Every structure is written in structure tokens, then in C-alpha cells.
């Protein structure tokens, strides 16, 4: 437990800790933007498939021999 407290104090006092927090926040923003884009693209693709499905004939035609 003492080692953990010592590491925590070193992390708090070290300037690199602040930079790591900034990078973590930046990574979170990039991750959120990526997830949003995946959802938007997925919604668009779903809409395109639905549109194409609506353009198909309602009943299949059978070829005449």
C-alpha cells in the first residue's frame, strides 16, 4: 500500500502526468468522434439498403420456359 501511495505522489508531482491526462482526454475525444462516425455511416448504409429493397419488385417473377 505504501508503494502505491509513493507512486501516486510521484505521478501527481511529475509534469509528465499532466501531459498524460491531456493525451487521455484527446484520446477520449477521438474515440467519441470515431464511434459517432461509425453510427452515422451505419445509419446511412441501412437507409440505402432499405431504399434498394423498396425498389425491388414485390413478387418475384418466374421465368417462362
C-alpha positions as CSV (number, residue, x, y, z in Angstrom):
1,X,0.0,0.0,0.0
2,X,2.9,2.3,0.8
3,X,4.4,1.7,-2.6
4,X,1.1,2.6,-4.3
5,X,0.9,5.9,-2.3
6,X,4.5,6.7,-3.2
7,X,3.8,6.1,-6.9
8,X,0.6,8.2,-6.7
9,X,2.6,11.1,-5.2
10,X,5.3,10.8,-7.8
11,X,2.6,10.8,-10.5
12,X,1.0,13.9,-9.0
13,X,4.2,15.8,-8.8
14,X,5.6,14.8,-12.2
15,X,4.8,17.1,-15.1
16,X,4.5,14.2,-17.4
17,X,1.3,13.2,-15.5
18,X,-0.4,16.4,-16.7
19,X,0.7,15.6,-20.3
20,X,-0.7,12.1,-19.9
21,X,-4.0,13.4,-18.8
22,X,-4.1,15.7,-21.8
23,X,-3.4,12.9,-24.1
24,X,-6.0,10.8,-22.4
25,X,-8.7,13.5,-22.9
26,X,-7.6,13.8,-26.5
27,X,-7.9,10.1,-27.0
28,X,-11.4,10.1,-25.5
29,X,-12.5,12.9,-27.9
30,X,-11.0,11.0,-30.9
31,X,-12.8,7.8,-29.7
32,X,-16.1,9.5,-29.3
33,X,-15.8,11.1,-32.8
34,X,-14.9,7.7,-34.3
35,X,-17.9,6.0,-32.6
36,X,-20.2,8.8,-33.8
37,X,-18.9,8.4,-37.4
38,X,-19.4,4.6,-37.3
39,X,-23.0,5.1,-36.1
40,X,-23.7,7.8,-38.8
41,X,-22.2,5.6,-41.6
42,X,-24.2,2.6,-40.3
43,X,-27.4,4.6,-40.3
44,X,-26.7,5.8,-43.9
45,X,-25.9,2.3,-45.1
46,X,-29.1,0.9,-43.5
47,X,-31.1,3.7,-45.3
48,X,-29.5,2.8,-48.6
49,X,-30.3,-0.9,-48.2
50,X,-33.9,-0.1,-47.2
51,X,-34.2,2.2,-50.3
52,X,-32.8,-0.5,-52.6
53,X,-35.1,-3.1,-51.0
54,X,-38.1,-0.9,-51.7
55,X,-37.1,-0.7,-55.4
56,X,-37.3,-4.4,-55.8
57,X,-40.5,-5.9,-57.3
58,X,-43.0,-7.1,-54.6
59,X,-43.5,-10.5,-56.1
60,X,-40.8,-12.5,-57.8
61,X,-41.3,-13.2,-61.5
62,X,-40.9,-16.8,-62.7
63,X,-39.2,-17.3,-66.0
64,X,-41.4,-18.8,-68.7
65,X,-40.0,-22.0,-70.2
